Amino acid sequence: MEKELIINSTPTKVEIALLEDSKLVELHNQRTNTNFTVGDIFLGQIRRLMPGLNAAFVNIGHKKDAFLHYTDLGPKLRSLAKYTNDTISGKMNTHLLENFQFQKEIVKTGKIDQVLNKKQQLLVQILKEPIGTKGPRLSCEITIPGRYLVLTPFSDVIAVSKKIGNSEERKRLRQLIELIRPKNFGVIVRTAAEGKKAADLHEELKYMVDRWEEIYRQLRGSKAPLKLLSELDKATTILRDVLSESFNKIVVNDKQLYANTKSYLGNIAPDKVDIVSMHRNRKPIFDAYGITKQIKASFGKTATMASGAYLVIEHTEAMHVIDVNSGHKMSSSNQEEAVLSVNLESAEEIARQLRLRDIGGIIIIDFIDMRNKDHKQQLIRAMRKFMKKDHAQHTILPLSKFGLMQITRQRVRPEIKINTAEVCPSCNGTGSVNSTILLTDDIERDLKFLLQSHPKSKLTLKVHPFVEAYLRKGIPSIRMKWYRKYYKWIRILPEADYPLTKYRFYDANNEEIRMNG
């Protein structure tokens, strides 16, 4: 399987598309002004204790207080609290924990008001981003992730990923980590560490301990709320977590992001640096790789598949419901085989949709009813296979008596919702538009005004691809006629997102020129 990462950077956000065999499977958005990302570490202050919920609300600088449940405190809470207080007051003179006096562990069945106090300052890490009306969710079990390893302070546990099946390799990794880890720091060995040299793992472990030292330095003499350690930007976080041998292309349209990506790859996978390229085509990057079209086809209430079968995806307050419909093309003589075929195709598309939209919580799927027990088992196995690519924690239950499948999927970020329906830009929903034959006249009228008011400007006209083709084709083309008439060459770019009658003018800095009226 070939994987491609296409990164579109704009002044306000970075959009990242992950393609598998040219098919869009994940879409990530990161606004450049965002303050909260999963994995960020803060010094927070307990604002309120809620014994009824067995939770606390914590001020970390967000407009809504973050939520910290007792189950997310971790057994080493008292040690973490002592380290936080001792570092702030200056009693801790090193970030290392070899001489640190561990405190008694808290019990799993305890109460929040027995272990935390109001106004207490505490190290916390974001577990879930703010979703809807809820603030961020926090954890006190601090982790510092790398590509091969995850560092867990206040622990002595070495855990090796279950996906590393070779017992000799598991033993080698465990012994190696035992030799190089600092005292009182636990380590989780990720699947990507399989077969890696000791030098690679040692270098990454040193990098993570350096990040812990950075937290220590910022914590000294500080006061909550304060961000102590920020996760990597979204692009490099995805690279860290999903980069594999099957990655064959990373394309970026921003020079700074291009340099950052190459630099990061140079550190974690020098052999992969050459797969990064700069997008230089005049066509927008998401249009050039067919991503805009896939977004339009994949989001919305229905998702149609190659066979003509389609999914209807509904969202309620409590859960997501997905209905599988065969469409009008299921005309096989063997009805049972045809139903199985549609259900298997739907299972693959549902697994893609869950990743793409980042749907979490409870998901109920109403497959087309099957009577054959073997077919039911085949569908369950296929669903588990398709969901293996999903990094979010999930549980898949067998088909119920009524033919329904239940899936629970971890939710750490708000679901991605993209409205693919377009309101007519000319009629604004009234149903009547000005004659389209006058479109080129409207464009030329505005062009003439701009050339009179900005005679030295280099103008770019963005229009629907059909209109772009109409303006540029032919001898002489309409654009050539404009050149003869106004002695000015107008750059025309296609925008697949634009409705047919929409057009916009941009200056040399690629900033839109607003027209009055």
N, C-alpha and C positions, 0 to 999 in steps of 0.2 A: 504493500500500500504506500502510495506517495502522499506526503503531507506538505502543504504549502501554507505559509503565514503571510497574509497581505495586510500591511499596516497603512492606514490612511490618517494622516495628521492634518488637523485644521487648527485655526487660532484658538478655538474654544474646547476642542476635545480630540481624543485619539480613538479611532475605531480599528479594531483588530479582527480579522476574519481568518478562521482556521479551515482550510480545505483538505478533505481526504479524497483522493482520486478525483479532484476538481469539483467535488460536491461540498457545499457549505455545511459544516457541522457545528461550529461554534462562532458566536459573534459577541465581542466584548467592547464595551464603551467605557472610556475613562475621561471625565471632564477635567480640564487642566486646573480648575480651582477646587477640586474635591479635597476634603480634609480627612476623610475616613476610609481606610481600606482594610480588608480582612488581613490580620497579621500585624497591624500597627501596635506598638507598645506605648502606653501612657502612664503617667503618674496621675491617678485619679483620687478624688476625695469622696468618701461616703456621705451622701446627702440625706438619705432616709433609709431606715431599716423597716422592712415589711414582714413581720413574723407570720402573718396569715399566708403570704406567698412563699415564705422561707427564702426571701431574696432581699437584695439591697438595690437602691438607685444611686448611681455614681456620677459625679460631675467630671466629665473629661473635656469640657469645652464645647460640646454639641448643644444645639438649641433644646434638645430633649435629653434628659438624664439617661445614661446607659443602664442596662439591666444586668445585674449579676446574681445568678441563682446559686443556692448553696451547693448544688451538684457540680457547679463549674469552679468551685473554690480550689479543689484538689487537696489531697491529704497533707501536703507540705505548706499549707496556708500560713501557719504560725512562723515557720522559718522564713517565708517570703516577706511577711510583715516585719519581722525583726531585721532582716537585711535592708528593707526599705527605710525603716526608721534610723538604723545605725549609719547607713550611707548618707542620708540627708543631714544627720547631725554631725557627721565627720568621724564617727567612731570606727567605721570600716576604712582601712587604709589600703585596701586592694580589692580588685574585682574578682580575684580567685577565691575559691571556697574551701581550700584545703584545711584551713584552721578555723573555719566558721562552725560555731556551735549550733547544731540542729536542735529544733524545738519538737515537742511532742506532736505527733500527727493528730489531725482532727478525725472524728468518726463520721462514717457515711450517713448516719441517721441523726446527726446533730441539728441544732437550730441556729439560724443566722445571727440572732442577737446574743448568742453565747460566745461567738468567735470574732465578731466585728463590732466596732463602736462608731457612733455617729461622728462625723468630721475626721475620721481616721484617714490617713493618706496611704495609698496602696498601689503597687505595680499591677497593672492589668493589661490584657491583650484583647484586641477586637476579634470576636468569634464570628459575628454576623454583622453585616452592614445595616444601617437604618432601613427598615422596610415598612412602607406605608406610614402609619401614624406612630410606629414603634421606634424607639431610639436604638442605638447599637446594642448588641448583646456581648457581654464580656466573659473572659475566663482569667483565672489566676494561675493556671498551669501554663507558664511561659514557655514558648518554643521559638527557636531561631532556625528557620529552615535553610538548607542549601540544596544543591542539585543531587548530591549523593547521600547526605546525612542530615539529620535534624538534631540540634543540640537542645537538651532539656536540663536547665539548672535545677539544683536541689534534688538530684536523683542519682542513683547508682545503677539504674537499669540499662542494659544494652539489649535492644530489640531489633531483630532482623526481619525484613519484609517476608511475608509468607509466600510471595510470588517468586522468591529465589528458591527453587526446588532442590537444587543440588546440595546434599548434606555436607559434602566436603567444603564447598564454597561458603556455606553458612558458617561452618566451623572456623574457616580461615578469616572471614570478616569479623567474627566475634572476637577471636584472639587478637587480631590486629587492632581493633578499636580499644580493647582492654589495655593494650600497651601504650596507646597514644592519647587517650582521653584524659583531661584534667580530673583531679579528685573531686567527687561530689557533683559531677556533671554527667547526666545520662545521655545516651546517644541512640537515635533510631536510624537504622541503616535502610536506605530506600532501595527500591528495585534497580535503579540506575547504577548502583555501586557494584553490581555483579561484574566480576572480572577486572575491576579497576586496580591500578597499582597502589602500593602503600603511600607513595609520594603524593599521588593525587588526593587521596583521602586525608592525609596529614595536612596538606595545604588548605583544603577546604575547612577542616576542623579549626585550624589556626585563624582563618578568616572569620568564622562564626564566633570564636572566643574574642576576637578583636571587636566584633559588633556588641558583644556583651560588655566589654570594657567601655565602649562608647556610651552605653546606657548608664554604667556606673559613674562616668565622668559628668554626665548631664544631671544625674540624680543628686549629686553632692550640693547641699545648700539650696536646693530648688523648692518650689512650692506648686501644689496642684491648682488648676489642671495644666498639664504640660505633656506634649508629645515628645517621647524620648527616642523612638526608633521608628522610622517609616519603612514600610514594605517597599520593595523595588517597584518601579512603574509597571503598569499592566503588561506591557510588551515583554519586558525581561522576566516578569513573574511567570508568564505563560511559557517562555523559552525554558526557564529553569524546570518547570513541572512537566512539560510534555515533549521537550526535544528528544528525539531518538534517531536511530540510524536511518529510519524511513523518511526523515525530513530532507527535502531536496531543493527547497526554494524559500527564501524570505525576501519579500519585496517591500521597500519603504519609499515614501514620497517626500520625506523631510530630511534635510541634510544633517541636522543635529541628531535626530533619532537614528538615522543611518549610522552615524559615527558611534553613538552610544551602543547600538546593537552589535556592531562589529567589535567594539571594545569588550563588551560583556561576553560575546562568544569566544573572543581571544583568551579569556580567562577560564571559561568552563569547558570549551570544546574547540581548541585551536584548529582541528581538522575540518571544522564546519564553517570557518570564517568566509570561505569563498562562495557559500550559497547565498550570501546577503548581496542584494543588488539594489541600485537606486532607480526608481521609476522615472524615466525621462520622456515618456510618450506624452503628447499634448492631451490625450484622452484622459479623463479622471481615472484614478487607479482602480476604483471599484467597478467602473464600467469596463475597463480594459480586461479584467479577469472575470467578467460575468457575474460579479457578486450582487450588484444592484438588482439585476433581473431575478436572481435567486431569492433575494430578500423579499421582493414583491410577490414572488410565487409561494414563499414558505410561510409568511406571516398572514394573519387574518383568521377568520373563523374557520375556513375550510382549507385543507391541503390536499391537492390532487396528485395521484401517483401515475406512473407510466401506463399501467393497465387500464386506467379510467376509474379505478376505485378511488375513494376519497375519504378523508377523515374530517369529522366535525369536532372542533375543540372548543369546549365551553369552560368558563371560569366562574366558580361561585366563591362565596366567602370562605367556605369550609374545605373545598377540594376542587380539583380539575376533573372534568368528565370528557372522555374521548369516545366518539361513536364511529365505528367502522362501517362504511357503506360500499357495496360492491359496484355501484354505478350501473351503466347499461351494457357493459361489455362482457359480462360473465355469461358466456353462452356455450360452455363446454358440455359435452354429452355426459361426462362423469361429474355430477353435481358436487359430490363430496370432495373430489380432488380440486375442483375449481374453488370451492370455499376455502380449503386449506391453503391454496396458492395465494388467494387474496389476503387471508389472515397473516401469512408469513411475510408478504410484501408490506402489509400494514405494520407489523411488528418492527420491521427494520426502519420504516419511516417514523414510527412513534418514538423509537430510541433516539433517532436524529432530532426530532422535534423537542424532546425533553432537554437535550443538551443545548440545542440552538436557542430556545426561548428561556433556558435556565428555569424550567418549571420545577417547583419544589412542593413539599407537603404530601398530601394524599392524592393519588391519581387513580381513577376508576376507568377501566377500558371495557367497552362493550363490543367484543369481537362478534363476527357473524357466527351464529350458533352451529356447533359441530356435535354430532352424535358419536363419532368414532373415537374411542379412548386413546388409540395410538396417535391419532391426529392431534388430540389435546396435549398429549405429552410432548409431541414434536414441536408444537407451538410454544410451550413453556420453555423447552430447551433452547429454541431459537431466540426467544425474548431475552433469556439470560446471556446468550452468546452476544447478541447485538448490544446489550447494556454493559458488557465488559469494558468497552472503550470509554465509558463514562467515569470520570474521576470522582464525581460526587457520590457519597455513600448512599446506597439504595437497597431496598428489600423487595423481592418479587414473590408474591404469593401465587399458588396454583389457581386454576380457574375454579370459580365457585359453582354451586349447583345451578345457578342461573346463567352460567357462561361468562361471568364477569371476572376480570383480572384486576387485582389491587396491587399498586406499587407505592411505596413511600420513598421519597427522594429528598436528600439533604438540601435545605435551602439556606444559603449564606448571603445571597444578594437579592435585590428586587428582581422579579421576573422581567424579562425583556419584552416590551410590548411596542410593536410598530404598526401604526395604522396605515394600511396599504391602499385604502380607498382615497380617491382624489376628488375634491370638490372642484367643479368647473371654475377656472379662474376668470372666465368672462361673464358667466351668468350668476355665479355664487349660489347655485342651486335652484334658480328660478326656472330653468329649462329652456331659456331663450338666449341666443348669443348673437353678437354682431356677425355679419357675413364674413366667413373665413377668407373670401377672395380679397378682402381689404387688409389682411394681415401684413402683407409686404408694404402696403401704403403706410400703415401705422408705424412700422419699423423705420421706414425711410423718413417719415415726418419727425420722429424722435431723433434720428441720426442727424438730420439737417440742423435741428435745434442745438444738439450737442457740439457739432462742428463749428457752429457760429459762436456759442458761448465758451467752448474750450478748444480753440483752433489748433493748439499745439499738442493736445492729448493724443496718446496712443490708445485707441479704443478697441475693446474686445466685445463681441456680441455673442451671448450664449442663448441657444435656442434648442428646441426639440430636434433629435437627429433627422427626422423627415424634412423639417424646415431648413436645417443646415445643408442637407443634400440639394434641396431645391434652389437655395441661394448660391451655391458654389458650382453647380453643374451647368454644362452648356457653354457654347462659344457664340457671342460673349455671355458670360454668366451675369446674374444680377449684381454680384459683387464687383465684377469688372466694370459694369455700367456705372456703379457708384464711384469707382476710382476715376473714370473719365470725367464724371460730373463734378466731383468734389476734390480731386487730386489727393485723395487720402485712402490708404489701403486698410481695410477693416478686417481684423482677425475674427474668424467665426468658429466657435467651438460647440460641439454637440453636448447636450445634457440629457441623459436618459431619464432623469427624474422629473424633467419639466413636462407639463401637459402640452398639447399640441400648439395652443395659441399663446403660451407664455414666452416672453423674451426679456432679457436683462442686459444692460450695458455695464462694462467694467473699465476702470482706468488702468494705467501702467502698473499700479501696485496691487492689481487684482481686487480692488475695493469697488463695490457696487456704486454706480452713479444713480442716485435717487431722482426720479422724474416727478415733478410737481403735478398734482391733479389726478 
